[in-house]
Amino acid sequence: MIKKYVYGTPIPTDAVVQTIEPAEGPVQYLSELEMDGKILFHYVMEKDDIVYGLGEAMGGINKRGRVYRSFCSDVPDQTEDKESLYGCHNFLLISGMIQVGFFVDCASEVTFDVGYTSPNMLNIKPGCGDFVLYIIEGKSAADIVKQFREMIGRSYIAPRWAFGFQQSRWSYRDEDEIRDVVRHYRDSGIPLDAVYMDIDYMDGYKDFTISQERFPDFPAFVQEMKAQGIRLVPIIDAGVKIEPGYEIYEEGKQYQFFCKGSDGSDFVAGVWPGRTHFPDFLNSQVRMWFGSKYKVLTDCGVEGFWNDMNEPAMFFTEDGIREAKEYVQSFDFATNDPGQFFQLKDKLTGLSNRQKDYESFFHNMDGVIVRHDRVHNLYGSYMTRSASDALQQLLPGKRFLLFSRASYIGSHRNGGLWTGDNQSWWSHLLLNLKMMPSLNMCGYLYSGADLGGFGCNCSRELLLRWLGLGIFTPLMRNHAAIGTRRQECYRFGDTEDFKNLISIRYSLIPYLYSEYMKACLHSEMLFRPLAFDYPSDDFARTVEDQLLLGESIMITPIYEQNAKGRYVYLPEDMLLVVFRSSSVRRYQVMKKGLHYVSAAMNEVPLFIRKNKLLPLCRTSQCTEEMDTSMFEVIAFADRGFEYSLYEDDGTTTAYDSEKNYVRFAIQETEGALAAASDKTIVKLTLY
């Protein structure tokens, strides 16, 4: 059951698609307190309550013990003290004696104090008095998530090629460098489906331009790559360079399509191109205009995009520079007060993404003028909507790859997300794992992190272990920053281990794609904490470094340096499968309980649940070469059961058909178990 409570005059956010009438009477579960014209909500948590949700956030799967600030933020250093990241996903779920969910649909800042100030108190503080509060009651955590997901609408569905391995770096500067990357992957036998083009493919960092010097015949180059099974995925940034003669700038200026300053002039900030204007994505005409510009690239054969810098990120504003100059000029270098030196440092390092600057420009929301900070969390979401709406027109009936850095619930219908500029830290490998179920709860199923880490220098061991998680995430992309160690898989000496690990991904794609599609189509989760399926198991409720993935398997990535394995908790008897490649693996039936599982640096463990099966196809160099006419089946069974594999063409939007399901079964005949399927089963491994 869902109840809706309206406060003030909320700004539409596009988050909810169901029609829900406002409830009458007092709000249930939450206590209200009004302070300075704002509402503060309180919820008293029981000692054993788990708090799930908040999508992209620091901390664990259980959100207790931290403060979270919902305000889309450009955060290149995701350290433990960060209260906000790139996305804002204001959904919380209390799971204990009571099961209840809260969604605060608010376009501006919201603070969640989840047992930080007081261990048993959840405090929710919207940053303004205009918002909608939804309260969701259900019989289980999974039931509440399903209700919420149905309320906010079907998740974005990616093409199947986007489940292949993808390579990126800031930046591959020209077509010869991209050719070199592809050649090394193909020569090494390491599968690959896409290469990304960061900001240096553009002419002067200008959106929807291509450097003629670096890519003299871009349409021909796109086709050259496609002939090798490679898609090119260019970045699109939110800012438009101020440059007379540049078409996007001239049109935006002519039609008043840019965000405005308080004096009515076009707002200016410094980003990659230098002095920049921001398109007003909260205006429907602007969305149509900006989205139509993707045609420049789709006409070249591009089928995927990566939207970035759309919090929006600002390196500086002219006001900020002026204030910093005045401060430096007035600074007394003769002082003996060390505090002044720290103030000077903060003044200069605090030029980026200032709250003061976010309060200094305005949007025209189809006739309603709104200050940016009141709608800040919608900006990146509406950029994604702009692209998605346009691509559906430009590529009718065809799926496209689209994901974004900044997001708000609602953008999950238009694209996926990646978790931004992480670091080559072991802690960020674990953070990647813990974010996946929280993102799924909020509708983001096509998601992943920069494998190996974006910043810092990645080691061979860290990349191998991170790939051991990445082979399971829908978005599997290796991405690194300029100035860091080159971390393409062939850069670390012997490539056999990388070839073998990524080949595992390609043999798993039919299962991963199937479970992803079923989760999208039925408003379910792809990644789940153990407690969702084993709610009465007290130990399972505490486990945060293992996840259930789809119907059949549990993943247990290794996330510690120099580890030879790890401890794993089994909430029931399971079959351990340790992969060394797509075809080389070992098996062991393990009883319910705590076990130590050995796994070398080049091995990946997973567990198959009781009376479940895992279908595997032959590995391939790219998704277009996948052969799904024949399967190997691994099953753990003591009785007969069936499994439905979802399979479609992977490219069109014709995914709502019962014909897209393929039956696999373990059948019992005369006391013996055997496999049967609509597909050819070339090998059965049955325990």
C-alpha positions as CSV (number, residue, x, y, z in Angstrom):
1,M,0.0,0.0,0.0
2,I,1.3,3.5,-0.9
3,K,0.2,6.7,0.7
4,K,1.0,10.1,-0.7
5,Y,1.4,13.3,1.3
6,V,1.9,16.7,-0.4
7,Y,3.7,19.6,1.3
8,G,3.6,23.1,-0.1
9,T,3.7,23.5,-3.9
10,P,6.1,20.8,-5.1
11,I,8.0,21.2,-8.3
12,P,7.3,18.3,-10.7
13,T,10.3,15.9,-10.8
14,D,9.2,13.2,-13.3
15,A,10.0,10.6,-10.7
16,V,6.6,8.9,-10.3
17,V,4.5,7.5,-13.1
18,Q,1.6,6.1,-11.2
19,T,-1.4,8.2,-10.3
20,I,-1.8,8.3,-6.5
21,E,-4.3,10.5,-4.8
22,P,-3.1,12.4,-1.7
23,A,-3.9,10.7,1.6
24,E,-6.0,12.3,4.3
25,G,-5.1,12.6,7.9
26,P,-1.7,12.6,9.7
27,V,1.4,11.0,8.3
28,Q,1.9,7.4,9.4
29,Y,5.2,6.1,11.0
30,L,6.9,9.5,10.9
31,S,6.7,12.3,13.5
32,E,6.8,15.8,12.2
33,L,8.4,18.9,13.6
34,E,8.3,22.3,11.8
35,M,11.5,24.4,12.1
36,D,12.1,27.7,10.3
37,G,9.3,27.0,7.8
38,K,10.7,23.5,7.0
39,I,9.6,20.1,8.0
40,L,11.8,17.7,9.9
41,F,10.6,14.0,10.1
42,H,11.6,11.5,12.8
43,Y,11.4,7.7,12.9
44,V,12.4,5.7,15.9
45,M,14.4,2.7,14.7
46,E,14.6,-0.6,16.5
47,K,18.0,-2.0,17.4
48,D,18.0,-4.6,14.7
49,D,16.3,-2.6,11.9
50,I,18.2,-2.5,8.7
51,V,17.9,0.6,6.6
52,Y,18.3,0.0,2.9
53,G,18.2,2.4,-0.1
54,L,19.6,5.8,-1.1
55,G,21.0,4.4,-4.4
56,E,24.4,5.9,-5.0
57,A,25.9,6.6,-1.6
58,M,28.9,6.0,0.5
59,G,28.9,3.4,3.3
60,G,27.3,0.0,3.4
61,I,24.2,-1.7,2.2
62,N,22.8,-1.0,5.6
63,K,22.7,2.8,5.8
64,R,22.7,3.1,9.6
65,G,25.3,5.3,11.3
66,R,25.9,8.0,8.7
67,V,24.5,11.3,7.4
68,Y,23.6,11.4,3.7
69,R,23.1,14.7,1.9
70,S,21.0,14.3,-1.2
71,F,22.6,17.0,-3.5
72,C,24.1,15.9,-6.8
73,S,27.8,16.7,-6.4
74,D,30.9,16.5,-8.5
75,V,33.0,14.3,-6.1
76,P,36.2,13.0,-7.7
77,D,37.5,11.8,-4.3
78,Q,35.0,9.4,-2.9
79,T,36.4,9.3,0.6
80,E,34.7,8.0,3.7
81,D,33.7,11.5,4.8
82,K,31.7,12.3,1.7
83,E,28.0,12.9,2.5
84,S,26.9,13.3,-1.2
85,L,27.8,11.8,-4.5
86,Y,26.7,12.3,-8.1
87,G,23.2,10.9,-7.9
88,C,20.3,11.6,-5.6
89,H,17.9,8.8,-4.8
90,N,15.7,9.6,-1.9
91,F,14.3,6.2,-1.2
92,L,14.7,4.5,2.2
93,L,13.4,1.1,3.4
94,I,13.2,0.1,7.0
95,S,13.4,-3.7,7.4
96,G,12.8,-5.2,10.8
97,M,9.7,-5.9,12.9
98,I,8.0,-3.4,10.6
99,Q,8.6,-3.2,6.9
100,V,8.1,0.4,5.5
101,G,9.5,2.5,2.8
102,F,9.9,6.3,2.5
103,F,10.4,8.3,-0.8
104,V,11.0,12.0,-0.4
105,D,10.3,13.4,-3.9
106,C,12.1,16.7,-3.6
107,A,14.1,18.5,-6.3
108,S,16.3,20.3,-3.8
109,E,18.6,19.2,-1.1
110,V,17.4,16.5,1.4
111,T,19.4,15.3,4.5
112,F,19.1,11.8,5.9
113,D,20.5,11.3,9.4
114,V,20.3,7.6,9.8
115,G,21.3,7.0,13.4
116,Y,24.3,9.3,13.3
117,T,23.2,12.0,15.8
118,S,21.2,9.5,17.8
119,P,21.7,5.8,17.2
120,N,18.0,4.9,17.1
121,M,16.7,7.9,15.3
122,L,16.2,8.4,11.6
123,N,15.8,12.1,10.8
124,I,14.8,13.3,7.3
125,K,15.1,17.0,6.5
126,P,14.0,18.3,3.1
127,G,15.8,21.5,2.2
128,C,12.5,23.3,1.3
129,G,8.8,23.1,2.2
130,D,7.7,22.0,-1.2
131,F,7.9,18.2,-1.8
132,V,5.9,15.0,-1.9
133,L,6.3,12.2,0.7
134,Y,5.4,8.7,-0.2
135,I,5.0,6.0,2.4
136,I,5.0,2.4,1.3
137,E,3.8,-0.5,3.4
138,G,4.5,-4.1,2.5
139,K,4.9,-7.7,3.8
140,S,8.6,-7.8,3.1
141,A,11.6,-5.7,1.9
142,A,11.3,-7.2,-1.6
143,D,7.6,-6.4,-1.7
144,I,8.2,-2.8,-0.8
145,V,10.9,-2.4,-3.4
146,K,8.6,-3.9,-6.1
147,Q,5.8,-1.5,-5.2
148,F,8.2,1.4,-5.3
149,R,9.7,0.3,-8.7
150,E,6.2,-0.1,-10.1
151,M,5.4,3.4,-8.8
152,I,8.4,5.0,-10.6
153,G,8.2,3.0,-13.8
154,R,10.1,0.5,-15.9
155,S,13.9,0.7,-15.8
156,Y,15.9,1.6,-18.9
157,I,16.6,-1.4,-21.1
158,A,20.1,-1.5,-22.7
159,P,21.0,-3.3,-26.0
160,R,22.6,-6.7,-25.5
161,W,25.9,-5.5,-27.0
162,A,26.2,-3.2,-24.0
163,F,26.8,-6.3,-21.9
164,G,30.1,-6.9,-23.6
165,F,33.4,-5.7,-22.1
166,Q,34.1,-2.0,-22.7
167,Q,37.4,-0.1,-22.7
168,S,37.8,3.6,-21.9
169,R,40.4,6.2,-20.9
170,W,40.6,9.9,-20.6
171,S,41.6,10.1,-23.4
172,Y,42.1,8.2,-26.6
173,R,43.0,11.3,-28.6
174,D,42.8,10.1,-32.2
175,E,41.6,7.2,-34.4
176,D,45.1,5.6,-34.6
177,E,45.2,5.3,-30.8
178,I,41.8,3.7,-30.8
179,R,42.9,1.3,-33.6
180,D,46.0,0.4,-31.4
181,V,43.8,-0.4,-28.4
182,V,41.5,-2.6,-30.5
183,R,44.4,-4.3,-32.2
184,H,46.0,-5.2,-28.8
185,Y,42.8,-6.6,-27.5
186,R,42.1,-8.7,-30.6
187,D,45.7,-9.9,-30.8
188,S,45.6,-10.9,-27.1
189,G,42.3,-12.8,-27.6
190,I,40.7,-10.6,-24.9
191,P,37.0,-10.1,-25.8
192,L,35.9,-6.5,-26.3
193,D,32.7,-4.8,-27.6
194,A,33.2,-1.0,-27.2
195,V,35.7,1.7,-26.9
196,Y,34.9,5.1,-25.3
197,M,35.8,8.5,-26.6
198,D,36.4,11.1,-23.8
199,I,36.5,14.8,-24.3
200,D,39.5,15.0,-26.6
201,Y,37.6,13.6,-29.6
202,M,35.8,17.0,-29.8
203,D,36.9,20.2,-31.5
204,G,37.9,22.4,-28.6
205,Y,35.7,20.4,-26.1
206,K,32.6,21.6,-28.0
207,D,29.6,19.3,-27.8
208,F,28.5,17.6,-31.0
209,T,31.7,18.4,-32.8
210,I,34.5,16.0,-34.0
211,S,38.1,17.0,-34.4
212,Q,38.8,16.8,-38.1
213,E,42.5,16.6,-37.4
214,R,42.2,13.6,-35.1
215,F,39.2,11.9,-36.9
216,P,39.3,13.1,-40.5
217,D,36.6,10.7,-41.7
218,F,34.6,9.8,-38.6
219,P,31.7,8.0,-40.3
220,A,34.1,5.7,-42.1
221,F,36.0,5.1,-38.8
222,V,32.8,4.2,-37.0
223,Q,32.1,1.6,-39.7
224,E,35.6,0.3,-39.6
225,M,35.3,-0.4,-35.9
226,K,31.8,-2.0,-36.3
227,A,33.3,-4.4,-38.9
228,Q,35.6,-5.6,-36.0
229,G,32.7,-5.9,-33.6
230,I,33.5,-2.6,-31.8
231,R,31.1,0.2,-31.0
232,L,32.4,3.7,-30.3
233,V,30.8,5.5,-27.4
234,P,31.4,9.3,-27.2
235,I,31.0,11.5,-24.2
236,I,28.6,14.5,-24.1
237,D,29.1,17.2,-21.5
238,A,26.4,19.5,-20.1
239,G,28.2,22.8,-20.8
240,V,28.2,24.6,-24.2
241,K,31.3,26.6,-25.1
242,I,30.9,30.3,-25.5
243,E,32.4,30.8,-29.0
244,P,30.9,33.0,-31.8
245,G,30.3,30.9,-34.9
246,Y,29.8,27.7,-32.9
247,E,26.3,26.5,-34.0
248,I,25.2,25.2,-30.6
249,Y,26.2,28.4,-28.9
250,E,24.7,30.6,-31.5
251,E,21.3,28.8,-31.5
252,G,21.2,28.6,-27.7
253,K,21.8,32.3,-27.4
254,Q,19.4,33.2,-30.2
255,Y,16.5,31.2,-28.7
256,Q,17.2,31.9,-25.1
257,F,17.9,28.3,-24.3
258,F,20.6,28.8,-21.6
259,C,20.2,29.2,-17.9
260,K,20.0,32.8,-16.8
261,G,21.8,34.8,-14.1
262,S,19.9,37.1,-11.7
263,D,20.3,40.0,-14.2
264,G,18.7,38.0,-17.0
265,S,21.9,37.4,-18.9
266,D,23.1,33.9,-19.8
267,F,24.8,32.4,-16.8
268,V,28.6,31.8,-17.3
269,A,30.8,29.2,-15.6
270,G,34.2,27.7,-16.4
271,V,34.2,24.0,-17.4
272,W,36.4,22.0,-19.9
273,P,35.8,24.4,-22.9
274,G,36.6,27.4,-20.7
275,R,33.7,30.0,-20.4
276,T,30.6,28.0,-20.8
277,H,26.8,28.3,-20.8
278,F,24.4,25.6,-19.4
279,P,21.4,24.5,-21.5
280,D,18.2,24.8,-19.5
281,F,17.2,21.1,-19.5
282,L,14.3,21.8,-17.3
283,N,12.6,23.5,-20.2
284,S,10.9,21.1,-22.6
285,Q,11.8,23.1,-25.7
286,V,15.5,23.1,-24.7
287,R,15.4,19.3,-24.2
288,M,14.0,18.9,-27.7
289,W,16.6,21.2,-29.2
290,F,19.6,19.8,-27.3
291,G,18.5,16.2,-27.9
292,S,18.1,16.7,-31.6
293,K,21.9,17.5,-31.8
294,Y,22.7,13.9,-31.0
295,K,21.8,13.3,-34.7
296,V,25.3,14.6,-35.6
297,L,26.7,11.4,-34.1
298,T,23.9,8.9,-34.8
299,D,24.2,9.8,-38.5
300,C,27.8,8.6,-38.3
301,G,26.5,5.3,-36.9
302,V,27.0,5.9,-33.2
303,E,24.7,3.8,-31.0
304,G,25.7,4.8,-27.5
305,F,26.4,7.9,-25.4
306,W,27.8,8.8,-22.1
307,N,26.5,12.0,-20.5
308,D,28.9,13.7,-18.0
309,M,29.6,16.8,-16.0
310,N,25.8,17.2,-15.5
311,E,25.4,17.9,-11.8
312,P,26.2,20.5,-13.3
313,A,29.9,20.6,-12.5
314,M,31.5,24.0,-12.4
315,F,35.3,24.6,-12.1
316,F,34.7,28.3,-11.3
317,T,32.5,31.3,-11.9
318,E,33.6,34.9,-12.6
319,D,32.3,36.0,-9.3
320,G,34.3,33.3,-7.5
321,I,37.5,34.3,-9.3
322,R,36.9,37.9,-8.5
323,E,36.3,37.2,-4.8
324,A,39.4,35.0,-4.6
325,K,41.5,37.7,-6.2
326,E,40.2,40.3,-3.7
327,Y,41.0,37.9,-0.8
328,V,44.5,37.2,-2.0
329,Q,45.2,40.9,-2.5
330,S,44.0,41.7,1.0
331,F,45.8,38.8,2.6
332,D,48.3,39.7,5.3
333,F,51.3,37.5,4.7
334,A,53.0,38.9,7.8
335,T,50.4,37.4,10.2
336,N,51.4,34.7,12.6
337,D,47.9,33.3,12.7
338,P,48.1,29.8,11.0
339,G,44.3,29.8,10.7
340,Q,44.5,32.5,8.0
341,F,46.7,30.3,5.8
342,F,44.0,27.6,5.9
343,Q,41.4,30.2,5.0
344,L,43.5,31.2,2.0
345,K,43.8,27.5,0.9
346,D,40.1,26.9,1.3
347,K,39.3,30.1,-0.6
348,L,41.4,29.0,-3.6
349,T,40.4,25.3,-3.5
350,G,36.8,26.1,-2.9
351,L,36.2,27.8,-6.3
352,S,34.5,24.7,-7.8
353,N,30.8,23.9,-7.4
354,R,30.1,26.6,-4.8
355,Q,26.7,26.5,-3.2
356,K,26.7,30.3,-3.7
357,D,27.0,29.8,-7.4
358,Y,24.2,27.3,-7.5
359,E,22.0,29.9,-5.9
360,S,22.9,32.5,-8.6
361,F,21.2,31.2,-11.7
362,F,17.7,30.4,-12.8
363,H,15.6,28.0,-15.0
364,N,12.5,28.6,-17.1
365,M,10.5,25.5,-16.4
366,D,8.0,26.1,-19.3
367,G,7.0,29.5,-18.0
368,V,7.9,29.1,-14.3
369,I,11.1,30.8,-13.2
370,V,12.9,28.8,-10.5
371,R,16.3,29.4,-8.9
372,H,18.7,26.5,-9.6
373,D,19.3,25.3,-6.0
374,R,15.5,24.6,-5.7
375,V,15.8,22.1,-8.6
376,H,19.5,21.2,-8.6
377,N,19.0,17.5,-8.3
378,L,16.9,17.4,-11.6
379,Y,19.5,18.9,-13.9
380,G,21.4,15.7,-14.9
381,S,18.2,13.7,-14.9
382,Y,16.6,16.0,-17.4
383,M,19.7,16.0,-19.6
384,T,19.4,12.2,-19.7
385,R,15.7,12.6,-20.6
386,S,16.6,15.0,-23.4
387,A,19.0,12.5,-24.9
388,S,16.6,9.5,-24.4
389,D,13.6,11.2,-26.0
390,A,15.7,12.3,-29.0
391,L,17.3,8.9,-29.5
392,Q,13.9,7.2,-29.5
393,Q,13.0,9.5,-32.4
394,L,16.4,9.3,-34.2
395,L,16.6,5.5,-33.8
396,P,12.9,4.4,-33.8
397,G,12.3,0.9,-32.5
398,K,16.0,0.5,-31.7
399,R,17.7,0.3,-28.4
400,F,20.7,2.6,-27.6
401,L,23.3,2.7,-24.9
402,L,22.9,5.7,-22.6
403,F,24.1,6.4,-19.1
404,S,24.8,9.4,-17.0
405,R,26.9,10.6,-14.1
406,A,24.3,12.8,-12.3
407,S,20.8,11.4,-11.7
408,Y,17.6,11.6,-9.9
409,I,14.9,8.9,-9.6
410,G,13.0,9.1,-12.9
411,S,16.1,9.2,-15.0
412,H,16.3,5.4,-14.4
413,R,13.6,5.1,-17.1
414,N,15.8,6.9,-19.7
415,G,19.3,5.5,-19.0
416,G,21.7,3.8,-16.7
417,L,24.5,5.3,-14.6
418,W,28.0,4.7,-13.7
419,T,29.2,5.6,-10.2
420,G,31.6,8.4,-11.3
421,D,35.2,9.2,-10.6
422,N,36.3,6.5,-8.2
423,Q,39.9,5.6,-7.3
424,S,42.2,2.6,-7.7
425,W,41.6,1.7,-4.1
426,W,40.6,-1.7,-2.7
427,S,37.9,0.1,-0.6
428,H,36.3,1.3,-3.9
429,L,36.1,-2.3,-5.2
430,L,34.1,-3.1,-2.1
431,L,32.0,0.1,-2.4
432,N,31.2,-0.9,-6.0
433,L,29.8,-4.2,-4.7
434,K,27.7,-2.6,-1.9
435,M,26.2,0.1,-4.2
436,M,24.7,-2.4,-6.7
437,P,21.6,-3.5,-4.6
438,S,21.0,0.0,-3.4
439,L,21.0,1.3,-7.0
440,N,18.7,-1.6,-8.1
441,M,16.2,-0.6,-5.4
442,C,16.0,2.8,-7.0
443,G,15.5,1.5,-10.5
444,Y,19.1,1.7,-11.8
445,L,19.7,-1.8,-13.2
446,Y,22.2,-0.9,-16.0
447,S,25.0,0.3,-13.8
448,G,28.6,-0.3,-12.9
449,A,31.8,1.4,-11.7
450,D,35.0,2.3,-13.4
451,L,36.8,-1.1,-13.1
452,G,40.3,-0.7,-11.8
453,G,39.5,2.8,-10.6
454,F,39.5,6.1,-12.5
455,G,42.0,8.0,-10.4
456,C,45.4,6.8,-9.0
457,N,47.4,3.9,-10.4
458,C,46.0,0.4,-10.7
459,S,48.0,-2.7,-9.9
460,R,47.6,-5.9,-11.8
461,E,46.1,-7.7,-8.8
462,L,43.6,-5.0,-8.2
463,L,42.4,-5.0,-11.8
464,L,42.1,-8.8,-11.8
465,R,40.1,-8.8,-8.6
466,W,37.9,-5.9,-9.8
467,L,37.2,-7.7,-13.0
468,G,36.2,-10.6,-10.8
469,L,33.3,-8.4,-9.7
470,G,32.9,-6.6,-13.0
471,I,32.1,-9.7,-15.0
472,F,28.8,-9.7,-13.1
473,T,27.7,-6.0,-13.4
474,P,25.7,-5.0,-16.4
475,L,28.0,-2.2,-17.3
476,M,31.5,-3.7,-17.5
477,R,33.9,-0.8,-18.3
478,N,37.6,-0.3,-17.6
479,H,38.1,3.4,-17.3
480,A,41.1,5.5,-16.1
481,A,42.1,9.2,-15.9
482,I,44.7,11.0,-17.8
483,G,48.0,11.0,-16.0
484,T,47.4,7.6,-14.4
485,R,49.1,4.3,-15.2
486,R,47.7,2.8,-18.5
487,Q,45.3,0.1,-17.3
488,E,44.1,-1.6,-20.5
489,C,44.2,-5.3,-19.8
490,Y,47.1,-6.0,-22.1
491,R,49.3,-3.5,-20.3
492,F,50.1,-5.9,-17.4
493,G,52.4,-8.4,-19.0
494,D,51.0,-11.9,-19.4
495,T,47.5,-11.4,-20.9
496,E,46.2,-15.0,-20.4
497,D,44.7,-14.3,-17.0
498,F,42.7,-11.3,-18.4
499,K,41.7,-13.2,-21.4
500,N,40.4,-16.0,-19.2
501,L,38.5,-13.8,-16.8
502,I,36.7,-11.7,-19.5
503,S,35.9,-14.9,-21.4
504,I,33.9,-16.0,-18.3
505,R,31.8,-12.8,-18.7
506,Y,31.0,-13.7,-22.3
507,S,29.9,-17.2,-21.3
508,L,27.7,-15.7,-18.6
509,I,26.0,-13.1,-20.8
510,P,22.9,-15.1,-21.6
511,Y,22.2,-15.6,-17.9
512,L,23.1,-12.0,-16.9
513,Y,21.1,-10.5,-19.8
514,S,18.2,-12.8,-19.0
515,E,18.1,-11.9,-15.3
516,Y,18.6,-8.2,-16.1
517,M,15.7,-8.3,-18.6
518,K,13.4,-10.1,-16.2
519,A,14.2,-7.6,-13.4
520,C,13.5,-4.7,-15.8
521,L,10.2,-6.1,-17.1
522,H,8.9,-7.2,-13.7
523,S,10.1,-4.4,-11.5
524,E,12.5,-6.6,-9.5
525,M,16.1,-6.5,-8.4
526,L,19.0,-8.0,-10.2
527,F,21.4,-7.7,-7.2
528,R,19.9,-8.5,-3.8
529,P,21.3,-8.6,-0.2
530,L,21.0,-12.1,1.3
531,A,18.4,-10.9,3.7
532,F,15.9,-10.3,0.9
533,D,15.7,-14.0,0.1
534,Y,16.6,-15.3,3.6
535,P,14.8,-12.9,6.0
536,S,14.6,-15.3,8.9
537,D,18.4,-16.0,8.9
538,D,19.9,-13.6,11.4
539,F,23.4,-14.0,10.2
540,A,22.4,-13.4,6.5
541,R,21.0,-10.1,7.6
542,T,24.5,-8.9,8.6
543,V,26.3,-10.0,5.4
544,E,27.2,-7.1,3.1
545,D,30.0,-8.5,0.9
546,Q,28.0,-11.2,-0.9
547,L,25.1,-10.7,-3.2
548,L,22.4,-12.8,-4.8
549,L,22.4,-12.2,-8.6
550,G,19.3,-13.2,-10.3
551,E,17.5,-16.4,-9.6
552,S,20.3,-18.9,-9.5
553,I,23.6,-17.6,-8.2
554,M,25.3,-15.8,-5.3
555,I,28.5,-13.9,-6.0
556,T,31.4,-13.5,-3.4
557,P,34.1,-11.3,-4.9
558,I,37.5,-11.0,-3.3
559,Y,38.3,-7.4,-2.4
560,E,41.4,-7.5,-0.2
561,Q,45.0,-7.1,-1.4
562,N,47.1,-10.3,-1.3
563,A,44.1,-12.4,-0.3
564,K,44.3,-16.1,-1.3
565,G,40.6,-16.5,-0.8
566,R,37.8,-15.3,1.6
567,Y,35.3,-16.4,4.2
568,V,31.8,-17.0,2.8
569,Y,28.5,-17.5,4.6
570,L,26.0,-19.9,3.0
571,P,22.4,-19.5,4.1
572,E,21.7,-22.9,2.6
573,D,23.6,-25.7,1.0
574,M,25.1,-24.5,-2.3
575,L,27.4,-25.6,-5.1
576,L,30.7,-23.7,-5.3
577,V,32.0,-23.1,-8.8
578,V,35.5,-21.6,-9.1
579,F,36.1,-20.3,-12.6
580,R,39.6,-20.0,-14.0
581,S,38.3,-19.5,-17.5
582,S,35.0,-20.0,-19.3
583,S,35.7,-23.8,-19.5
584,V,38.2,-24.5,-16.7
585,R,36.6,-24.6,-13.2
586,R,36.3,-26.7,-10.1
587,Y,33.2,-27.7,-8.1
588,Q,32.4,-28.4,-4.5
589,V,29.1,-28.9,-2.7
590,M,29.2,-26.9,0.5
591,K,26.8,-27.1,3.5
592,K,25.0,-24.2,5.1
593,G,27.3,-22.2,7.3
594,L,30.6,-20.3,7.3
595,H,33.4,-21.5,5.0
596,Y,36.8,-20.3,3.8
597,V,37.0,-20.5,0.0
598,S,40.3,-20.4,-1.8
599,A,40.5,-18.5,-5.1
600,A,43.7,-17.5,-6.8
601,M,44.2,-14.0,-8.3
602,N,43.1,-15.4,-11.7
603,E,40.0,-17.2,-10.4
604,V,36.4,-16.2,-9.7
605,P,34.2,-18.0,-7.3
606,L,30.4,-18.1,-7.5
607,F,27.7,-20.3,-5.8
608,I,24.7,-22.0,-7.4
609,R,21.7,-22.2,-5.2
610,K,19.8,-25.4,-4.4
611,N,17.5,-26.6,-7.2
612,K,18.8,-23.9,-9.5
613,L,20.9,-24.0,-12.7
614,L,23.3,-21.8,-14.6
615,P,23.3,-21.9,-18.4
616,L,26.6,-21.0,-20.1
617,C,27.3,-20.4,-23.8
618,R,30.6,-20.6,-25.6
619,T,32.7,-17.6,-25.1
620,S,33.4,-15.2,-28.0
621,Q,35.4,-12.1,-29.0
622,C,32.3,-9.9,-29.0
623,T,28.6,-10.2,-28.5
624,E,27.8,-10.3,-32.2
625,E,29.7,-13.6,-32.4
626,M,27.9,-15.2,-29.5
627,D,26.3,-18.6,-30.3
628,T,23.2,-19.1,-28.1
629,S,22.0,-22.2,-30.0
630,M,24.0,-24.5,-27.7
631,F,24.5,-24.3,-23.9
632,E,26.4,-26.0,-21.2
633,V,24.3,-26.3,-18.0
634,I,25.6,-26.5,-14.4
635,A,22.9,-27.5,-11.9
636,F,22.6,-28.2,-8.2
637,A,19.5,-30.3,-7.7
638,D,17.9,-33.0,-5.6
639,R,14.5,-32.8,-7.5
640,G,13.1,-31.6,-10.8
641,F,12.6,-27.9,-11.5
642,E,12.5,-25.4,-14.4
643,Y,14.3,-22.3,-15.3
644,S,13.2,-19.7,-17.9
645,L,15.9,-18.0,-19.9
646,Y,14.9,-14.7,-21.4
647,E,16.2,-14.3,-25.0
648,D,15.4,-11.7,-27.6
649,D,17.1,-10.0,-30.5
650,G,18.9,-7.7,-28.1
651,T,18.6,-4.6,-30.4
652,T,14.9,-3.7,-30.8
653,T,12.2,-2.6,-28.4
654,A,10.2,-5.8,-29.0
655,Y,10.8,-7.2,-25.6
656,D,7.3,-7.8,-24.3
657,S,6.6,-11.2,-25.7
658,E,6.1,-14.6,-24.1
659,K,8.0,-16.0,-27.1
660,N,11.2,-14.5,-25.6
661,Y,11.4,-17.2,-22.9
662,V,13.3,-20.4,-23.4
663,R,12.7,-23.3,-21.1
664,F,15.4,-25.2,-19.3
665,A,14.5,-28.1,-16.9
666,I,16.0,-30.7,-14.7
667,Q,13.6,-33.6,-15.0
668,E,13.3,-36.6,-12.7
669,T,12.8,-39.9,-14.5
670,E,12.9,-43.3,-12.8
671,G,14.8,-41.8,-9.9
672,A,17.5,-40.1,-12.1
673,L,17.8,-36.4,-12.9
674,A,18.5,-35.2,-16.5
675,A,18.5,-31.9,-18.3
676,A,16.0,-30.9,-21.0
677,S,15.6,-27.7,-22.9
678,D,14.3,-26.0,-26.0
679,K,18.0,-25.4,-26.8
680,T,20.7,-27.9,-27.5
681,I,22.5,-28.8,-24.2
682,V,26.0,-29.9,-25.1
683,K,27.1,-30.7,-21.6
684,L,25.4,-31.1,-18.2
685,T,27.3,-30.8,-14.9
686,L,24.9,-32.0,-12.2
687,Y,25.5,-32.1,-8.5
